[in-house]
Amino acid sequence: MKKMEKIQNKKENRSFFCDVVTRSDDKHGNVIEGVPIVFDKETDFGFCKEVIDSGALNQTDLKDVRFLINHDTDQLPLARSRNNNANSTMQLSVQEDGLHVRVDLDTENNSRARELYSAVNRQDCSGMSFMFTVDGERWEGLDTEKPVRHITSISKVFEVSAVTFPAYDRTSINARSLESVKASLESEQKKAKADLVEERRKALKARAEQLARKDSNE
């Protein structure tokens, strides 16, 4: 088990099937709610597993987060959280199980907002995703078929999206995102092998010195 002190801050994204729900009230209008970041839930990538540890958001930059559909940055955001103040159209709340979001949709003036609200209400859209960078991780079981990556600290969340296909390997953007995970795994496995070789070298040296002392005493 090893924690990396410094890692490359490449943008990654993760998608989850989650309970995305709609509601409506006089204060916020038409709202969708969901949990895009879930703590302590193991996800299988095929080549490894990943867990976002509780506490990973303790030092995260959440000062300016957009809400999009399918990570489409060519479109205007449907909502935005700015310092998570009361006037923000997206509210973020870090709770025991993960990051909860409430998105106030302008369904009266925005046709895309109306379409999304309808799709979530009809359960045609059932997933959320988030774009982020990592500055703390540790690996377990590097010598097993499926090592486990623990994300211990998320540096920044850039945006949250409602997604059509909330699955890690179904879209090209998710495939590109996992390249950094593969690179980190390969790097850690190389380090682990090098550490093992060094430990064996030291053990052999210590054994040789012990035998040499024994021979000299005889």
PyMOL commands that place a pseudoatom at each C-alpha (Angstrom):
pseudoatom trace, name=CA, resn=MET, resi=1, chain=A, elem=C, hetatm=0, pos=[0.000, 0.000, 0.000]
pseudoatom trace, name=CA, resn=LYS, resi=2, chain=A, elem=C, hetatm=0, pos=[1.556, 3.250, -1.090]
pseudoatom trace, name=CA, resn=LYS, resi=3, chain=A, elem=C, hetatm=0, pos=[0.454, 6.862, -1.325]
pseudoatom trace, name=CA, resn=MET, resi=4, chain=A, elem=C, hetatm=0, pos=[1.835, 9.060, -4.059]
pseudoatom trace, name=CA, resn=GLU, resi=5, chain=A, elem=C, hetatm=0, pos=[2.823, 12.473, -2.743]
pseudoatom trace, name=CA, resn=LYS, resi=6, chain=A, elem=C, hetatm=0, pos=[2.712, 14.190, -6.113]
pseudoatom trace, name=CA, resn=ILE, resi=7, chain=A, elem=C, hetatm=0, pos=[0.807, 13.064, -9.202]
pseudoatom trace, name=CA, resn=GLN, resi=8, chain=A, elem=C, hetatm=0, pos=[0.004, 14.642, -12.522]
pseudoatom trace, name=CA, resn=ASN, resi=9, chain=A, elem=C, hetatm=0, pos=[-3.164, 16.697, -12.397]
pseudoatom trace, name=CA, resn=LYS, resi=10, chain=A, elem=C, hetatm=0, pos=[-4.745, 15.373, -15.565]
pseudoatom trace, name=CA, resn=LYS, resi=11, chain=A, elem=C, hetatm=0, pos=[-8.475, 15.864, -15.894]
pseudoatom trace, name=CA, resn=GLU, resi=12, chain=A, elem=C, hetatm=0, pos=[-10.487, 12.717, -15.341]
pseudoatom trace, name=CA, resn=ASN, resi=13, chain=A, elem=C, hetatm=0, pos=[-14.191, 12.011, -15.401]
pseudoatom trace, name=CA, resn=ARG, resi=14, chain=A, elem=C, hetatm=0, pos=[-16.334, 9.376, -13.742]
pseudoatom trace, name=CA, resn=SER, resi=15, chain=A, elem=C, hetatm=0, pos=[-19.926, 8.428, -14.471]
pseudoatom trace, name=CA, resn=PHE, resi=16, chain=A, elem=C, hetatm=0, pos=[-22.394, 6.701, -12.185]
pseudoatom trace, name=CA, resn=PHE, resi=17, chain=A, elem=C, hetatm=0, pos=[-25.871, 5.312, -12.375]
pseudoatom trace, name=CA, resn=CYS, resi=18, chain=A, elem=C, hetatm=0, pos=[-27.551, 7.130, -9.517]
pseudoatom trace, name=CA, resn=ASP, resi=19, chain=A, elem=C, hetatm=0, pos=[-30.909, 8.255, -8.280]
pseudoatom trace, name=CA, resn=VAL, resi=20, chain=A, elem=C, hetatm=0, pos=[-31.376, 11.459, -10.262]
pseudoatom trace, name=CA, resn=VAL, resi=21, chain=A, elem=C, hetatm=0, pos=[-34.733, 12.876, -9.264]
pseudoatom trace, name=CA, resn=THR, resi=22, chain=A, elem=C, hetatm=0, pos=[-36.915, 15.842, -10.126]
pseudoatom trace, name=CA, resn=ARG, resi=23, chain=A, elem=C, hetatm=0, pos=[-39.022, 18.007, -7.874]
pseudoatom trace, name=CA, resn=SER, resi=24, chain=A, elem=C, hetatm=0, pos=[-40.715, 21.342, -8.022]
pseudoatom trace, name=CA, resn=ASP, resi=25, chain=A, elem=C, hetatm=0, pos=[-41.334, 24.026, -5.413]
pseudoatom trace, name=CA, resn=ASP, resi=26, chain=A, elem=C, hetatm=0, pos=[-42.210, 27.703, -5.242]
pseudoatom trace, name=CA, resn=LYS, resi=27, chain=A, elem=C, hetatm=0, pos=[-38.753, 28.820, -4.131]
pseudoatom trace, name=CA, resn=HIS, resi=28, chain=A, elem=C, hetatm=0, pos=[-36.506, 26.982, -6.627]
pseudoatom trace, name=CA, resn=GLY, resi=29, chain=A, elem=C, hetatm=0, pos=[-38.892, 26.082, -9.439]
pseudoatom trace, name=CA, resn=ASN, resi=30, chain=A, elem=C, hetatm=0, pos=[-38.083, 22.890, -11.332]
pseudoatom trace, name=CA, resn=VAL, resi=31, chain=A, elem=C, hetatm=0, pos=[-35.142, 21.113, -9.735]
pseudoatom trace, name=CA, resn=ILE, resi=32, chain=A, elem=C, hetatm=0, pos=[-33.093, 17.973, -10.342]
pseudoatom trace, name=CA, resn=GLU, resi=33, chain=A, elem=C, hetatm=0, pos=[-31.028, 16.360, -7.611]
pseudoatom trace, name=CA, resn=GLY, resi=34, chain=A, elem=C, hetatm=0, pos=[-28.405, 13.632, -7.604]
pseudoatom trace, name=CA, resn=VAL, resi=35, chain=A, elem=C, hetatm=0, pos=[-25.137, 12.333, -6.176]
pseudoatom trace, name=CA, resn=PRO, resi=36, chain=A, elem=C, hetatm=0, pos=[-22.388, 12.539, -8.822]
pseudoatom trace, name=CA, resn=ILE, resi=37, chain=A, elem=C, hetatm=0, pos=[-19.571, 11.614, -6.407]
pseudoatom trace, name=CA, resn=VAL, resi=38, chain=A, elem=C, hetatm=0, pos=[-20.090, 8.554, -4.203]
pseudoatom trace, name=CA, resn=PHE, resi=39, chain=A, elem=C, hetatm=0, pos=[-17.684, 7.666, -1.397]
pseudoatom trace, name=CA, resn=ASP, resi=40, chain=A, elem=C, hetatm=0, pos=[-16.372, 4.194, -0.580]
pseudoatom trace, name=CA, resn=LYS, resi=41, chain=A, elem=C, hetatm=0, pos=[-18.025, 2.537, -3.569]
pseudoatom trace, name=CA, resn=GLU, resi=42, chain=A, elem=C, hetatm=0, pos=[-15.824, 0.117, -5.510]
pseudoatom trace, name=CA, resn=THR, resi=43, chain=A, elem=C, hetatm=0, pos=[-15.968, 0.436, -9.293]
pseudoatom trace, name=CA, resn=ASP, resi=44, chain=A, elem=C, hetatm=0, pos=[-14.485, -2.164, -11.635]
pseudoatom trace, name=CA, resn=PHE, resi=45, chain=A, elem=C, hetatm=0, pos=[-12.645, -0.861, -14.721]
pseudoatom trace, name=CA, resn=GLY, resi=46, chain=A, elem=C, hetatm=0, pos=[-11.593, -4.297, -15.897]
pseudoatom trace, name=CA, resn=PHE, resi=47, chain=A, elem=C, hetatm=0, pos=[-7.857, -3.754, -15.458]
pseudoatom trace, name=CA, resn=CYS, resi=48, chain=A, elem=C, hetatm=0, pos=[-8.245, -2.381, -11.921]
pseudoatom trace, name=CA, resn=LYS, resi=49, chain=A, elem=C, hetatm=0, pos=[-10.789, -1.188, -9.387]
pseudoatom trace, name=CA, resn=GLU, resi=50, chain=A, elem=C, hetatm=0, pos=[-11.253, 2.281, -7.940]
pseudoatom trace, name=CA, resn=VAL, resi=51, chain=A, elem=C, hetatm=0, pos=[-12.647, 3.744, -4.744]
pseudoatom trace, name=CA, resn=ILE, resi=52, chain=A, elem=C, hetatm=0, pos=[-13.165, 7.409, -3.896]
pseudoatom trace, name=CA, resn=ASP, resi=53, chain=A, elem=C, hetatm=0, pos=[-12.364, 7.535, -0.190]
pseudoatom trace, name=CA, resn=SER, resi=54, chain=A, elem=C, hetatm=0, pos=[-14.507, 9.491, 2.216]
pseudoatom trace, name=CA, resn=GLY, resi=55, chain=A, elem=C, hetatm=0, pos=[-12.559, 12.644, 2.937]
pseudoatom trace, name=CA, resn=ALA, resi=56, chain=A, elem=C, hetatm=0, pos=[-11.417, 12.987, -0.677]
pseudoatom trace, name=CA, resn=LEU, resi=57, chain=A, elem=C, hetatm=0, pos=[-13.360, 16.260, -0.925]
pseudoatom trace, name=CA, resn=ASN, resi=58, chain=A, elem=C, hetatm=0, pos=[-12.069, 17.806, 2.303]
pseudoatom trace, name=CA, resn=GLN, resi=59, chain=A, elem=C, hetatm=0, pos=[-9.672, 20.166, 0.505]
pseudoatom trace, name=CA, resn=THR, resi=60, chain=A, elem=C, hetatm=0, pos=[-11.322, 20.235, -2.925]
pseudoatom trace, name=CA, resn=ASP, resi=61, chain=A, elem=C, hetatm=0, pos=[-11.704, 23.442, -4.922]
pseudoatom trace, name=CA, resn=LEU, resi=62, chain=A, elem=C, hetatm=0, pos=[-15.470, 23.756, -5.500]
pseudoatom trace, name=CA, resn=LYS, resi=63, chain=A, elem=C, hetatm=0, pos=[-15.425, 27.506, -6.061]
pseudoatom trace, name=CA, resn=ASP, resi=64, chain=A, elem=C, hetatm=0, pos=[-16.700, 27.494, -9.659]
pseudoatom trace, name=CA, resn=VAL, resi=65, chain=A, elem=C, hetatm=0, pos=[-18.510, 24.399, -10.942]
pseudoatom trace, name=CA, resn=ARG, resi=66, chain=A, elem=C, hetatm=0, pos=[-20.730, 24.254, -14.048]
pseudoatom trace, name=CA, resn=PHE, resi=67, chain=A, elem=C, hetatm=0, pos=[-23.618, 21.908, -14.748]
pseudoatom trace, name=CA, resn=LEU, resi=68, chain=A, elem=C, hetatm=0, pos=[-23.673, 20.508, -18.288]
pseudoatom trace, name=CA, resn=ILE, resi=69, chain=A, elem=C, hetatm=0, pos=[-25.203, 17.733, -20.347]
pseudoatom trace, name=CA, resn=ASN, resi=70, chain=A, elem=C, hetatm=0, pos=[-22.773, 15.012, -21.458]
pseudoatom trace, name=CA, resn=HIS, resi=71, chain=A, elem=C, hetatm=0, pos=[-19.724, 17.211, -20.717]
pseudoatom trace, name=CA, resn=ASP, resi=72, chain=A, elem=C, hetatm=0, pos=[-20.612, 19.365, -23.727]
pseudoatom trace, name=CA, resn=THR, resi=73, chain=A, elem=C, hetatm=0, pos=[-18.574, 22.515, -23.152]
pseudoatom trace, name=CA, resn=ASP, resi=74, chain=A, elem=C, hetatm=0, pos=[-19.683, 23.917, -26.507]
pseudoatom trace, name=CA, resn=GLN, resi=75, chain=A, elem=C, hetatm=0, pos=[-23.097, 24.528, -24.978]
pseudoatom trace, name=CA, resn=LEU, resi=76, chain=A, elem=C, hetatm=0, pos=[-23.891, 27.072, -22.305]
pseudoatom trace, name=CA, resn=PRO, resi=77, chain=A, elem=C, hetatm=0, pos=[-24.154, 25.574, -18.812]
pseudoatom trace, name=CA, resn=LEU, resi=78, chain=A, elem=C, hetatm=0, pos=[-27.634, 24.930, -17.473]
pseudoatom trace, name=CA, resn=ALA, resi=79, chain=A, elem=C, hetatm=0, pos=[-26.558, 25.960, -13.975]
pseudoatom trace, name=CA, resn=ARG, resi=80, chain=A, elem=C, hetatm=0, pos=[-23.506, 27.076, -12.050]
pseudoatom trace, name=CA, resn=SER, resi=81, chain=A, elem=C, hetatm=0, pos=[-22.185, 27.069, -8.510]
pseudoatom trace, name=CA, resn=ARG, resi=82, chain=A, elem=C, hetatm=0, pos=[-20.070, 30.094, -7.637]
pseudoatom trace, name=CA, resn=ASN, resi=83, chain=A, elem=C, hetatm=0, pos=[-18.575, 29.757, -4.174]
pseudoatom trace, name=CA, resn=ASN, resi=84, chain=A, elem=C, hetatm=0, pos=[-21.732, 27.755, -3.441]
pseudoatom trace, name=CA, resn=ASN, resi=85, chain=A, elem=C, hetatm=0, pos=[-23.459, 30.978, -2.418]
pseudoatom trace, name=CA, resn=ALA, resi=86, chain=A, elem=C, hetatm=0, pos=[-27.206, 31.364, -2.002]
pseudoatom trace, name=CA, resn=ASN, resi=87, chain=A, elem=C, hetatm=0, pos=[-27.598, 32.935, -5.444]
pseudoatom trace, name=CA, resn=SER, resi=88, chain=A, elem=C, hetatm=0, pos=[-25.946, 30.029, -7.266]
pseudoatom trace, name=CA, resn=THR, resi=89, chain=A, elem=C, hetatm=0, pos=[-28.223, 28.025, -9.530]
pseudoatom trace, name=CA, resn=MET, resi=90, chain=A, elem=C, hetatm=0, pos=[-26.457, 24.817, -8.475]
pseudoatom trace, name=CA, resn=GLN, resi=91, chain=A, elem=C, hetatm=0, pos=[-25.953, 23.978, -4.809]
pseudoatom trace, name=CA, resn=LEU, resi=92, chain=A, elem=C, hetatm=0, pos=[-23.235, 21.539, -3.701]
pseudoatom trace, name=CA, resn=SER, resi=93, chain=A, elem=C, hetatm=0, pos=[-23.320, 19.644, -0.426]
pseudoatom trace, name=CA, resn=VAL, resi=94, chain=A, elem=C, hetatm=0, pos=[-20.618, 17.256, 0.791]
pseudoatom trace, name=CA, resn=GLN, resi=95, chain=A, elem=C, hetatm=0, pos=[-22.335, 14.629, 2.936]
pseudoatom trace, name=CA, resn=GLU, resi=96, chain=A, elem=C, hetatm=0, pos=[-21.332, 11.292, 4.488]
pseudoatom trace, name=CA, resn=ASP, resi=97, chain=A, elem=C, hetatm=0, pos=[-22.056, 9.313, 1.312]
pseudoatom trace, name=CA, resn=GLY, resi=98, chain=A, elem=C, hetatm=0, pos=[-20.656, 11.779, -1.239]
pseudoatom trace, name=CA, resn=LEU, resi=99, chain=A, elem=C, hetatm=0, pos=[-21.294, 15.024, -3.097]
pseudoatom trace, name=CA, resn=HIS, resi=100, chain=A, elem=C, hetatm=0, pos=[-24.961, 15.936, -3.460]
pseudoatom trace, name=CA, resn=VAL, resi=101, chain=A, elem=C, hetatm=0, pos=[-26.105, 18.504, -6.016]
pseudoatom trace, name=CA, resn=ARG, resi=102, chain=A, elem=C, hetatm=0, pos=[-29.292, 20.465, -6.471]
pseudoatom trace, name=CA, resn=VAL, resi=103, chain=A, elem=C, hetatm=0, pos=[-29.736, 22.098, -9.865]
pseudoatom trace, name=CA, resn=ASP, resi=104, chain=A, elem=C, hetatm=0, pos=[-32.322, 24.829, -10.353]
pseudoatom trace, name=CA, resn=LEU, resi=105, chain=A, elem=C, hetatm=0, pos=[-33.378, 24.603, -14.011]
pseudoatom trace, name=CA, resn=ASP, resi=106, chain=A, elem=C, hetatm=0, pos=[-34.780, 27.540, -15.950]
pseudoatom trace, name=CA, resn=THR, resi=107, chain=A, elem=C, hetatm=0, pos=[-37.386, 25.441, -17.734]
pseudoatom trace, name=CA, resn=GLU, resi=108, chain=A, elem=C, hetatm=0, pos=[-39.430, 28.522, -18.578]
pseudoatom trace, name=CA, resn=ASN, resi=109, chain=A, elem=C, hetatm=0, pos=[-36.779, 30.209, -20.726]
pseudoatom trace, name=CA, resn=ASN, resi=110, chain=A, elem=C, hetatm=0, pos=[-34.399, 27.383, -21.690]
pseudoatom trace, name=CA, resn=SER, resi=111, chain=A, elem=C, hetatm=0, pos=[-35.544, 24.583, -24.014]
pseudoatom trace, name=CA, resn=ARG, resi=112, chain=A, elem=C, hetatm=0, pos=[-32.550, 22.367, -23.128]
pseudoatom trace, name=CA, resn=ALA, resi=113, chain=A, elem=C, hetatm=0, pos=[-33.437, 22.688, -19.454]
pseudoatom trace, name=CA, resn=ARG, resi=114, chain=A, elem=C, hetatm=0, pos=[-37.015, 21.621, -20.241]
pseudoatom trace, name=CA, resn=GLU, resi=115, chain=A, elem=C, hetatm=0, pos=[-35.753, 18.633, -22.234]
pseudoatom trace, name=CA, resn=LEU, resi=116, chain=A, elem=C, hetatm=0, pos=[-33.443, 17.534, -19.426]
pseudoatom trace, name=CA, resn=TYR, resi=117, chain=A, elem=C, hetatm=0, pos=[-36.099, 17.942, -16.745]
pseudoatom trace, name=CA, resn=SER, resi=118, chain=A, elem=C, hetatm=0, pos=[-38.489, 15.827, -18.810]
pseudoatom trace, name=CA, resn=ALA, resi=119, chain=A, elem=C, hetatm=0, pos=[-35.849, 13.147, -19.472]
pseudoatom trace, name=CA, resn=VAL, resi=120, chain=A, elem=C, hetatm=0, pos=[-34.981, 12.843, -15.773]
pseudoatom trace, name=CA, resn=ASN, resi=121, chain=A, elem=C, hetatm=0, pos=[-38.632, 12.883, -14.767]
pseudoatom trace, name=CA, resn=ARG, resi=122, chain=A, elem=C, hetatm=0, pos=[-39.350, 10.054, -17.223]
pseudoatom trace, name=CA, resn=GLN, resi=123, chain=A, elem=C, hetatm=0, pos=[-36.196, 8.228, -16.014]
pseudoatom trace, name=CA, resn=ASP, resi=124, chain=A, elem=C, hetatm=0, pos=[-34.778, 8.337, -19.536]
pseudoatom trace, name=CA, resn=CYS, resi=125, chain=A, elem=C, hetatm=0, pos=[-31.710, 9.970, -17.954]
pseudoatom trace, name=CA, resn=SER, resi=126, chain=A, elem=C, hetatm=0, pos=[-30.452, 8.168, -14.856]
pseudoatom trace, name=CA, resn=GLY, resi=127, chain=A, elem=C, hetatm=0, pos=[-26.823, 9.086, -14.420]
pseudoatom trace, name=CA, resn=MET, resi=128, chain=A, elem=C, hetatm=0, pos=[-24.415, 11.822, -13.464]
pseudoatom trace, name=CA, resn=SER, resi=129, chain=A, elem=C, hetatm=0, pos=[-20.742, 12.393, -14.156]
pseudoatom trace, name=CA, resn=PHE, resi=130, chain=A, elem=C, hetatm=0, pos=[-18.092, 14.812, -12.949]
pseudoatom trace, name=CA, resn=MET, resi=131, chain=A, elem=C, hetatm=0, pos=[-14.838, 16.203, -14.332]
pseudoatom trace, name=CA, resn=PHE, resi=132, chain=A, elem=C, hetatm=0, pos=[-12.022, 16.487, -11.807]
pseudoatom trace, name=CA, resn=THR, resi=133, chain=A, elem=C, hetatm=0, pos=[-8.309, 16.344, -11.036]
pseudoatom trace, name=CA, resn=VAL, resi=134, chain=A, elem=C, hetatm=0, pos=[-6.630, 14.207, -8.391]
pseudoatom trace, name=CA, resn=ASP, resi=135, chain=A, elem=C, hetatm=0, pos=[-3.773, 15.201, -6.109]
pseudoatom trace, name=CA, resn=GLY, resi=136, chain=A, elem=C, hetatm=0, pos=[-3.759, 12.228, -3.742]
pseudoatom trace, name=CA, resn=GLU, resi=137, chain=A, elem=C, hetatm=0, pos=[-4.035, 8.480, -4.340]
pseudoatom trace, name=CA, resn=ARG, resi=138, chain=A, elem=C, hetatm=0, pos=[-2.821, 5.152, -2.997]
pseudoatom trace, name=CA, resn=TRP, resi=139, chain=A, elem=C, hetatm=0, pos=[-2.781, 1.674, -4.508]
pseudoatom trace, name=CA, resn=GLU, resi=140, chain=A, elem=C, hetatm=0, pos=[-3.513, -1.710, -2.946]
pseudoatom trace, name=CA, resn=GLY, resi=141, chain=A, elem=C, hetatm=0, pos=[-2.767, -5.162, -4.322]
pseudoatom trace, name=CA, resn=LEU, resi=142, chain=A, elem=C, hetatm=0, pos=[-0.308, -4.091, -7.009]
pseudoatom trace, name=CA, resn=ASP, resi=143, chain=A, elem=C, hetatm=0, pos=[0.746, -7.730, -7.416]
pseudoatom trace, name=CA, resn=THR, resi=144, chain=A, elem=C, hetatm=0, pos=[-2.832, -8.973, -7.992]
pseudoatom trace, name=CA, resn=GLU, resi=145, chain=A, elem=C, hetatm=0, pos=[-4.908, -9.241, -11.167]
pseudoatom trace, name=CA, resn=LYS, resi=146, chain=A, elem=C, hetatm=0, pos=[-7.015, -6.217, -10.182]
pseudoatom trace, name=CA, resn=PRO, resi=147, chain=A, elem=C, hetatm=0, pos=[-5.200, -3.653, -8.057]
pseudoatom trace, name=CA, resn=VAL, resi=148, chain=A, elem=C, hetatm=0, pos=[-7.374, -1.128, -6.232]
pseudoatom trace, name=CA, resn=ARG, resi=149, chain=A, elem=C, hetatm=0, pos=[-6.826, 2.591, -6.657]
pseudoatom trace, name=CA, resn=HIS, resi=150, chain=A, elem=C, hetatm=0, pos=[-7.981, 4.721, -3.738]
pseudoatom trace, name=CA, resn=ILE, resi=151, chain=A, elem=C, hetatm=0, pos=[-8.543, 8.382, -4.572]
pseudoatom trace, name=CA, resn=THR, resi=152, chain=A, elem=C, hetatm=0, pos=[-7.678, 10.079, -1.296]
pseudoatom trace, name=CA, resn=SER, resi=153, chain=A, elem=C, hetatm=0, pos=[-7.816, 13.707, -2.426]
pseudoatom trace, name=CA, resn=ILE, resi=154, chain=A, elem=C, hetatm=0, pos=[-9.601, 15.429, -5.304]
pseudoatom trace, name=CA, resn=SER, resi=155, chain=A, elem=C, hetatm=0, pos=[-7.923, 18.716, -6.198]
pseudoatom trace, name=CA, resn=LYS, resi=156, chain=A, elem=C, hetatm=0, pos=[-10.705, 20.401, -8.174]
pseudoatom trace, name=CA, resn=VAL, resi=157, chain=A, elem=C, hetatm=0, pos=[-14.140, 19.651, -9.596]
pseudoatom trace, name=CA, resn=PHE, resi=158, chain=A, elem=C, hetatm=0, pos=[-14.654, 21.530, -12.864]
pseudoatom trace, name=CA, resn=GLU, resi=159, chain=A, elem=C, hetatm=0, pos=[-18.135, 20.459, -13.863]
pseudoatom trace, name=CA, resn=VAL, resi=160, chain=A, elem=C, hetatm=0, pos=[-20.966, 18.050, -13.202]
pseudoatom trace, name=CA, resn=SER, resi=161, chain=A, elem=C, hetatm=0, pos=[-23.004, 16.572, -16.054]
pseudoatom trace, name=CA, resn=ALA, resi=162, chain=A, elem=C, hetatm=0, pos=[-26.217, 14.709, -16.550]
pseudoatom trace, name=CA, resn=VAL, resi=163, chain=A, elem=C, hetatm=0, pos=[-25.178, 11.870, -18.854]
pseudoatom trace, name=CA, resn=THR, resi=164, chain=A, elem=C, hetatm=0, pos=[-26.969, 9.677, -21.361]
pseudoatom trace, name=CA, resn=PHE, resi=165, chain=A, elem=C, hetatm=0, pos=[-24.656, 6.673, -20.861]
pseudoatom trace, name=CA, resn=PRO, resi=166, chain=A, elem=C, hetatm=0, pos=[-23.418, 6.572, -17.251]
pseudoatom trace, name=CA, resn=ALA, resi=167, chain=A, elem=C, hetatm=0, pos=[-20.844, 3.828, -17.784]
pseudoatom trace, name=CA, resn=TYR, resi=168, chain=A, elem=C, hetatm=0, pos=[-17.070, 4.086, -17.634]
pseudoatom trace, name=CA, resn=ASP, resi=169, chain=A, elem=C, hetatm=0, pos=[-16.227, 2.360, -20.908]
pseudoatom trace, name=CA, resn=ARG, resi=170, chain=A, elem=C, hetatm=0, pos=[-19.071, 3.340, -23.200]
pseudoatom trace, name=CA, resn=THR, resi=171, chain=A, elem=C, hetatm=0, pos=[-17.806, 6.652, -24.524]
pseudoatom trace, name=CA, resn=SER, resi=172, chain=A, elem=C, hetatm=0, pos=[-14.509, 7.899, -25.928]
pseudoatom trace, name=CA, resn=ILE, resi=173, chain=A, elem=C, hetatm=0, pos=[-14.205, 10.593, -23.261]
pseudoatom trace, name=CA, resn=ASN, resi=174, chain=A, elem=C, hetatm=0, pos=[-14.344, 7.955, -20.522]
pseudoatom trace, name=CA, resn=ALA, resi=175, chain=A, elem=C, hetatm=0, pos=[-11.779, 5.808, -22.349]
pseudoatom trace, name=CA, resn=ARG, resi=176, chain=A, elem=C, hetatm=0, pos=[-9.397, 8.770, -22.612]
pseudoatom trace, name=CA, resn=SER, resi=177, chain=A, elem=C, hetatm=0, pos=[-9.947, 9.552, -18.953]
pseudoatom trace, name=CA, resn=LEU, resi=178, chain=A, elem=C, hetatm=0, pos=[-8.852, 6.070, -17.899]
pseudoatom trace, name=CA, resn=GLU, resi=179, chain=A, elem=C, hetatm=0, pos=[-5.524, 6.422, -19.708]
pseudoatom trace, name=CA, resn=SER, resi=180, chain=A, elem=C, hetatm=0, pos=[-4.160, 8.407, -16.761]
pseudoatom trace, name=CA, resn=VAL, resi=181, chain=A, elem=C, hetatm=0, pos=[-5.319, 5.668, -14.376]
pseudoatom trace, name=CA, resn=LYS, resi=182, chain=A, elem=C, hetatm=0, pos=[-3.502, 3.032, -16.456]
pseudoatom trace, name=CA, resn=ALA, resi=183, chain=A, elem=C, hetatm=0, pos=[-0.372, 5.180, -16.530]
pseudoatom trace, name=CA, resn=SER, resi=184, chain=A, elem=C, hetatm=0, pos=[-0.470, 5.626, -12.749]
pseudoatom trace, name=CA, resn=LEU, resi=185, chain=A, elem=C, hetatm=0, pos=[-0.966, 1.891, -12.226]
pseudoatom trace, name=CA, resn=GLU, resi=186, chain=A, elem=C, hetatm=0, pos=[1.950, 0.983, -14.502]
pseudoatom trace, name=CA, resn=SER, resi=187, chain=A, elem=C, hetatm=0, pos=[4.184, 3.510, -12.753]
pseudoatom trace, name=CA, resn=GLU, resi=188, chain=A, elem=C, hetatm=0, pos=[3.274, 2.181, -9.299]
pseudoatom trace, name=CA, resn=GLN, resi=189, chain=A, elem=C, hetatm=0, pos=[3.785, -1.440, -10.387]
pseudoatom trace, name=CA, resn=LYS, resi=190, chain=A, elem=C, hetatm=0, pos=[7.258, -0.589, -11.687]
pseudoatom trace, name=CA, resn=LYS, resi=191, chain=A, elem=C, hetatm=0, pos=[8.096, 1.141, -8.414]
pseudoatom trace, name=CA, resn=ALA, resi=192, chain=A, elem=C, hetatm=0, pos=[6.773, -1.812, -6.416]
pseudoatom trace, name=CA, resn=LYS, resi=193, chain=A, elem=C, hetatm=0, pos=[8.912, -4.249, -8.439]
pseudoatom trace, name=CA, resn=ALA, resi=194, chain=A, elem=C, hetatm=0, pos=[11.967, -2.037, -8.009]
pseudoatom trace, name=CA, resn=ASP, resi=195, chain=A, elem=C, hetatm=0, pos=[11.343, -1.825, -4.244]
pseudoatom trace, name=CA, resn=LEU, resi=196, chain=A, elem=C, hetatm=0, pos=[11.011, -5.610, -4.063]
pseudoatom trace, name=CA, resn=VAL, resi=197, chain=A, elem=C, hetatm=0, pos=[14.282, -6.125, -5.925]
pseudoatom trace, name=CA, resn=GLU, resi=198, chain=A, elem=C, hetatm=0, pos=[16.000, -3.658, -3.594]
pseudoatom trace, name=CA, resn=GLU, resi=199, chain=A, elem=C, hetatm=0, pos=[14.567, -5.395, -0.505]
pseudoatom trace, name=CA, resn=ARG, resi=200, chain=A, elem=C, hetatm=0, pos=[15.814, -8.766, -1.761]
pseudoatom trace, name=CA, resn=ARG, resi=201, chain=A, elem=C, hetatm=0, pos=[19.232, -7.287, -2.530]
pseudoatom trace, name=CA, resn=LYS, resi=202, chain=A, elem=C, hetatm=0, pos=[19.495, -5.901, 0.998]
pseudoatom trace, name=CA, resn=ALA, resi=203, chain=A, elem=C, hetatm=0, pos=[18.328, -9.209, 2.483]
pseudoatom trace, name=CA, resn=LEU, resi=204, chain=A, elem=C, hetatm=0, pos=[20.939, -11.160, 0.492]
pseudoatom trace, name=CA, resn=LYS, resi=205, chain=A, elem=C, hetatm=0, pos=[23.643, -8.676, 1.485]
pseudoatom trace, name=CA, resn=ALA, resi=206, chain=A, elem=C, hetatm=0, pos=[22.671, -8.933, 5.142]
pseudoatom trace, name=CA, resn=ARG, resi=207, chain=A, elem=C, hetatm=0, pos=[22.680, -12.732, 4.918]
pseudoatom trace, name=CA, resn=ALA, resi=208, chain=A, elem=C, hetatm=0, pos=[26.106, -12.749, 3.251]
pseudoatom trace, name=CA, resn=GLU, resi=209, chain=A, elem=C, hetatm=0, pos=[27.508, -10.453, 5.937]
pseudoatom trace, name=CA, resn=GLN, resi=210, chain=A, elem=C, hetatm=0, pos=[26.029, -12.674, 8.644]
pseudoatom trace, name=CA, resn=LEU, resi=211, chain=A, elem=C, hetatm=0, pos=[27.651, -15.768, 7.127]
pseudoatom trace, name=CA, resn=ALA, resi=212, chain=A, elem=C, hetatm=0, pos=[30.949, -13.924, 6.738]
pseudoatom trace, name=CA, resn=ARG, resi=213, chain=A, elem=C, hetatm=0, pos=[30.943, -12.984, 10.437]
pseudoatom trace, name=CA, resn=LYS, resi=214, chain=A, elem=C, hetatm=0, pos=[30.104, -16.558, 11.381]
pseudoatom trace, name=CA, resn=ASP, resi=215, chain=A, elem=C, hetatm=0, pos=[33.003, -17.902, 9.314]
pseudoatom trace, name=CA, resn=SER, resi=216, chain=A, elem=C, hetatm=0, pos=[35.436, -15.407, 10.836]
pseudoatom trace, name=CA, resn=ASN, resi=217, chain=A, elem=C, hetatm=0, pos=[34.397, -16.367, 14.367]
pseudoatom trace, name=CA, resn=GLU, resi=218, chain=A, elem=C, hetatm=0, pos=[35.018, -20.025, 13.641]
for i in range(1, 218): cmd.bond("trace and resi %d" % i, "trace and resi %d" % (i + 1))
show_as sticks, trace
zoom trace
